[in-house]
Amino acid sequence: MAFHRNAMLALAVTFATMPAAAQPVADRAPATLRAETEDENLQWAASVSVVNDLRTEPDAAKLFGVTGGDPAMNGLYTYLAFYLSPGDGWRVFKIGDFLEYRIVSQRPGRVVLAIQESVMDRNSNISSRRRTLTMSWTRARDGSPPTTVRVVGSR
């Protein structure tokens, strides 16, 4: 408990010594905010429209979708990510570009998705289809995140 109190005290001292503009908005009187323009990564982060934590994994893992491209022809770029460390960030695998996905089942090392996607025929006609994808992986012996992910589709 002493560690917790010391951490809280350090946090309070940090906020007290911060310039007013740097303190959290809730700790000040009403404020007018300007758009964040300094960090280009925020544009990409704001495009994240779906996030699903994989609770069956021993460490942080998630599926996420980033909205982009032509929404008439898919547009949800879907990724599987495993947390490595604060210094290394995430190991990210691109699963595909779909209209939407839904997790059907998950267990350690395996996730089944139901996806809906746009497909274009030889005459450039766009239609929609549903299918499943099964993703599987094996963690290293030390439990670290996988270096490869296998994806198998079915109709």
N, C-alpha and C positions, 0 to 999 in steps of 0.2 A: 504494500500500500504506500510505503514511503516513496517508491519510485514514481507512482502515479501522482502523488502530491507534488513532487519535485518537477515532474513534467508539466503539470498544470501551472505551477508557479513560473516556470521558464516561459511558457506560452503567454501568460498574463504580462510578464515583463516585456516580452517581444512586442505584443500589441501596444503596450503603453509607450514604448519608445519608437513605434512606427510613425511616419508622417500620417496625418489624418486621412489623406487621399488613399493611402495604402491599406488602411484598416478595413475590415469587413463592413459592408454597407449596413448591416443590421446593427452595428455598434455606433452608428452616427445618426444624426438627424436625417430627414428625407434628402435624397440626392438625385441629381440628374446624371445619368450614365451616358457615356459615349461608347460607340461600337469599338470593339477590340480590333486593332489594325496591325499591331506589331508582330503577332505570332501567326505565320502562314499556316501552321499545323491546325489552327482552329477551324479553318475552312474545311479541311478534310474531316476533322472530328465532328463538325456540325452536320456532315453528310451521313454520319452513322445513324441509321434509322431503326435497326433491330439489334438487340443484344440478348443472348441466352447463355447464362452461366452453365457450365457442365458440372453439376454437383457430384457426379460419380467419379470425378478425377481427384487424385490425392492433392494436387496443387491447383492453382488457378488456371482454368481453361475456359474458353468461351467460343461460341459461334457468334459472328456478327455480320451484318449486312450494311453496305455503304451504297446509298442511292446515287446514281449517276447515269450518264449515257442517255439513250432514247427510251423513255418509259413505255413506248408502244412495242418495243422489242426487248423485253427483259428490263434490265436496269438496276437490279439489286445484286451488286457484286458481293458474293458471300465468301467468308473466310473462317477458318478454324485457327485459333491462337492458343498457345501455351506460354505461361509466364515463366521466364528464366530467372531473372534477378533484377534488382533495381538498376544495376549498371548495364545489363544486357537487354532489358525490356522484354519483348515478346517474340516468340518464334511463330511466324504467321504463314499459313498455307492458303492459297486461293483455291476455293472449291468450285466456283462457277459463277455464272451470271444468269439469274432467274427472275421471274416475276415475284415469287414469294417462296418461302420454305416454312416447314413446320417440323418440329422434332417429333418423330413417331415413338422412338425408344432410345434409351441410352443405358450403357453399363460401362464399367472401366474398359477403356481401349476400344470402344465401339459406339457409334451413333448412327441411327437410321433416320433419314430425312424424307418427307414427302415434299416434292417440289412441283411447282407449276411454272412452266416456261413457255416462251414464244418460240415457234419454229417457222422457218421460211421454206417454202417448196421451190421447185425449179422455175416456177412462173412468178416468183416474188410475192406469192400470197402468204400472209402471216396467219397462223392458227395457234391455238394453245394446246398444250398436252400436260398431263400429270404423270409423274413417275416417282420412283424411290431411288435414293442414293444411300449406300452403306459405306460409311467411313470407318476404317480400322487402323490401329497403330499399336506399336509395342514400345513401352518405355525402356530405357537403358537399365542395366542391372542395378545401377545406383539410384534408380527412380527418376532420373532426369527426363525432361520432355523428349518426345520422339524426334528423330531427324527426318523421318518420312511418314507420310500418311497414304494409305491405299484407299482408293475410291472406286466402288463398283456400282454401276447403274442398272436398273431393271425397268422394264416397261409396264 
